[in-house]
Amino acid sequence: MRNVLIALIAGAVCACPVIAQATRPADSDKPLIQIALLLDTSNSMDGLINQAKAQLWKIVNEFIPAKRDGKRPEFQVALYEYGNDGLNAEGGYIRQVLPLTTDLDKVSEELFALRTNGGQEYCGHVIQKATQFLAWSSSNNDFKAIFIAGNEPFTQGTVDYHKACKEAITRGIIVNTIFCGPLAVGISTNWKDGALLADGKYMNIDQNCTIVHIDAPQDAEIVRLSAELNRTYISYGSFGRLYQARQTAQDANAVGISKGSSVQRAVTKSSHNYMNANWDLVDALKEGKLKLAELKDEDLPEEVRKLNREQRQAYVETKAAERSRIQQRIQQLNKERAQYVAKQMNITTTRPADSLDEVVMQCIREQIAAKHFKCE
């Protein structure tokens, strides 16, 4: 089944629209959280990429309870890879994989597509590109941060990291650095200096450490409900089926890489951070993106196309109510799971090595608080 889904997505790549920068109405007063992940994809970074794949959903979930002035923020992610010899040398061996987007399934898909090769790791250059070419918010109230991870000296390349980091913070963009290796080595190779220049935090991880997952009694039911949640989605438009196939494929990727990832992805899907108004009727109507009566029959799936106008509206409302019920159940199970895991962690005396999710989440907790975001 998974191979069929991957084939369907691959076959439609040429027809699929390019992911555009996330945009919001000019008068939107919703708070904004923007994160750019800059990942070293040179030969030694397979462990880093695997951690990013496995821990994406856990990191995203750190933002679920965040509010500012009682309002939930919009969450956007961008992705760059650098240090890969398969990339253009004149461009600094750098590629913008994704602009700032709310499409979390696409972020997951692209993470799983990354391959290591080479290379030459130009930290200053990739920071400069992310600063200059992403659609960062102009508001000083919004949280804007770059997280760059790698293991070579921060000084490589023709773009001075001093200049790049200072340019970023001048625009209100924090630069956090994550060195993949010993703390002292990262300091001696200027990773800490780069973070200090842009009001960021210097961190180090063991990119090859074993990811710790504590099995909980709620895990199986949470994952089962995640699959049930998919049946509440109603695709529409030219690319609706493609996006729906991507959703299922990313479920499979999460299950395949780790037990914890599939549980955390289910939690994300039960939250406001997981919105698919560009292809799902329930989310589109909820956000006021379109009106059901204005859709052409050919833009609707067969099960909706055969219904009259009143029946269509009732069908969508039924799916919306079912989705809400499942999401609430996942959230409740996740609360119970968190309590169980906390007790188990108190029992163990072994502290796991710092991994990508742990350092990023701790950093996020500290930095969004400075922007007056509160986590319930």
N, C-alpha and C positions, 0 to 999 in steps of 0.2 A: 504493500500500500504506500509506504513512504517513497519508494522509487517512482511510483506512478505520479505522486504529487510533485516530486522534484522534476520529473520529465515535463509535466504540464507547465510548471513555472519556467523552466528553461526554454521550452518551445515558444513561450509568449514574450520572451525578453525583448525582442526587436519591436514588438507592438506596444510594450508597456511604456507609459509616460515617464519622463525623467522626474525624480523626486524634487519638488520645488522647495525653496526656503519656506519655512513656516511663516505665515503671515497672520496678522490679527487686525481687526478694525482699528482705525486711527483713534477712535474714542473709547477703546476698551480700557476699563479700569481694573482688569484682572491682573494680579501680581504675576510675575514671570520668573521662572528659574531656567537658566540656560547653561548647559554643560557641554564642553567640547573635549572629547577623548582623543588624545594624540598617542598612538601606539607604535612602538618600534617593532617592525616586522622583519628584522634581520635574522640570520640563521639561528642565533642563540635564544630567540624569544618565543619559542613554541609554548613554553610554560606560561608566559604572560598572556598570550592569546587564548590559551585554554582556560585560564582563570577568568578572562573577560567574558568568554562565552558562558561559562558556568555561573558567573556571579552577576551578570547584567541585571537579572530580575530582582535579586536581593538588594542591589544598589538602588534601583528604581523605587523599590518599596520603602526606602528610607524617607522618601518625600511624601508618602501617602498622608500622614497626619499633619503635614505642614499647612499652616494658614497665616495670613497677615491681615489684620483688621477684620477677622472673621471670614475672609475670602480664601478659597483654595486657589493655588497658583496653576498656571499652565506650565507644563514641563516639556522642554525641548532638548534634544540631544544631537550633537554633530560628531562625526567620526573622520579622523585622518589616520593614514598610515605613513610611516617614514622609515628610511634606512633600508629599503628593499631594492636590490640591484635590478630587479625587473621593472622598476619605474624609470621615468625619464631623468637622465643625468643632468640635463640643463635646468630642469625644474627642481633640482636638489633632492632627487629620489623621494619625492613627496606626492601623495595623492589625496585629494579630498574624496573620501569614500561616500560621505553623506553630508549635506548641509544641515543646518538646524532644522529638526523635524519632530513632530509629535508621533510619527508612525513607528512605534516601538517594534512591531513585527519586522519592519524593514531593517531597523538597527540590528536585530538579532540575525536576520538573514545575512547581512553583510559581514557581521562578525564571524559567522560560520564559514564564509567564503574566503576569509583572509588566509594567505599562505606566506610562510617566511622564506627569505632568500637574500643572501648577501650579507653585508652591505656597508654603506656609509651613512652614519646617523647625524643629521644636521639639526640639532635641537633649536637653535636660534632661528633657522630658516622656517621650520614648520610652525613655530610659535608666531612668527611674523605673518605667515600666510593665513593661519587661523584667525588672527586678529584683524587682518585687512579684508578677508574675503567672506567671512560669515556675517549674517544679518543680525548683529548684536543689538540689543535694546539700547536706546539712547537715554533711558531713565536711570538715574543713580539709585533708585529704590529697588530695582530688579537685581537678582543675584546672577552674576555672570562669572563663570570660572572655566579655566583650562586645566585639565589634568594631563600631564605629559609623563609617559613611562618609558624607560629604556635602561641601557647598562653601559653605554660608552661615554667618554668625556663630553660634558655639556658644551665644550668649546669648539667642537668640530664644525667645519663649513665656513662659508664666506660671510654669512650674516652674523654679526656680533650679538650674542645672547643678551648682553647688557642693553643694547638698543631695542631689541625685540621685546624684552620683558618690561622695560620702561614704557614703551609704546602701548603695551597691553594695559598696564595699570592706569596710564593716563586716560584711557577710554573706560575705566572702571572694571576691567577684566582681571580678575585674580589669576595668577599662575601658580598652580600647585605641582610640585615635582615628585616623582616616585622612582627612586633608583632601585633597580633589580639587582641586589647584591648587598654586601656589608655596609652598614651605616657609615663607617669611617671612609670607605672608598668613595661613596657618593659625595661626601663632603669634600674630599680632596680633589674630586673631578668636577667641582663647581655646581653640582645639582642643588645643594643647599643655597648657594649664592643666588642662583636663578630665581628660586622661590622668594627669597628675602627681597629681591629687587621689585617684585610685583605683589607684595603684601600676602604672599601665599605661604604654604606649609611644605616643608621638606619631609619626605617619608621614604622608608625603604621596605622592601619585601623580599621574600624568598619566592621567586617566580616558579620554582619547581617543587614547592611544598605540597604535601597531600592535603586536599581540601577536607575539612572536618564537617561531617553532617551527622547530626544526632537524630536517629529515627524516632518518630513520635507516633502514638496511636492514631492520630488524626490524619497522617500523611496520605494513606490510601484513599480515604474519602474525599480529601481535598483534590487530589489528582482526578478522581472519577468525576467530580462535579465540574472540573475544568472542561472535560470532554462534553459533558451535558450542556455546559454554557455555550459551546459552539453551535448547538442546534437552535439557539435563539437568534442567530444572526441571519439577516435577509439581505443577500447581495443585490446590488442594482448597478446599472450603467455598464459601459463597455468592458470594464476591467474588474467588475465585482467578483466574478468567479475566480479570477486569478488571485485577488487579494484574499479571498476566503480559503483558497488552497494554501496560500502562504501562511495563514493563521494555523492551519492544521500541521503544516510542515515544521513550523517553529515549536509547536507542541512536541512533535517527534524529536526535534533537535534537543529540546530541554530534557526530555526523558532519557535520551541517548547519552548525554554528557554527564549527568549526575542525578541522584535522587533529590538532592536539595534544590536543584535548578527547576525541576518540574513542579515542585511544591511552591517555590517562590514565584514562578510564572503564573500559576493559578491564582495566587494572591494578587498579583498585578492585574490580572484580568477581572478581578472582582472590584477594582478600584476606579476612581475617576481619572486616573492617569492613563488608562487604556481606553482610548476613544477612536472609533473608526468611521467617522461621519462621511469620509470620502468614498466608502463602498457599502456601508451597512445602513439600511433604512431606519432601524431603531435609533441609532446614534444620530443620524442625519436629521430626523424629525425632532429629536430631543434638543438638538443644538439650533434648530431653526434654519438649517442649511438648505432645505427644500420643502416643497409641498407635495404630498403624495398624489394629489389630483393632477399635478402638472407633469408627472412622469409619463413617458410614452410606454405603451405595452411592451415594446421590444427591449426596454431598459429594465424590465422586471423579470424575476425568475418565474418559471412555469407555474409553481404553486400559487403565486399571487396573481399572475396574468389572467387566470381563468375565473377570478373572483370579480364581482361587481364592486362599485366604489365603496359602498357601506361595508361590504365584507372585507375588503382590503384594509380599511381602517381598523376594523375589529381584529383582524389577523395580526396586524402590527402591534396593536395595544396588548393583545394576549402574549405575544413574544416579549414585549417590554416588561410586562408584569412577571413573567416567568424568569427573565434574566435578573430582575431585581431580587426575586426570592432566592435564586441560586447564589447571587453575589453576597447577599446578607448571610447566607448559611456558610459560605467560605470564610467570610470575615469573622464570624463567630468561632468557627473551628480554628482559625488561625490564632485567635486570642487564647484559646485553650491550649493550642500547640505551644505558643510562646511561654506560657506558664510552666508547661511540662519541661520544655527545653531548659528554661532557667534553673529548675530544680536539678536537672541532670548535670548541668554545668557546675553547680555548686558542689556536687559529689566528687567530680573528677579533680585531680590535683595537677594534671598535665596541661600546661598552657601551649596551645598550638602556635606555630610560627605565624607571623603577620602575613596575611594574604591580601590581595588587591581589594576585596570587598571591605575588610576590616579597616584598613587605613583610609579608604575613600569615605566610608560612612562616618567614621570619627571626625574626619576633616569637615565633612558636610554639616554635621551637627553643630560644630563650632561656628562655621562661617555663615550659615543662613540665619543663625541667631543674631548676628551682627547686623543683618538686614531686617530685623524685627519680625522674622518668621517664628512662629511658635508651633511646637509639635505637641498635640494632645496626648 
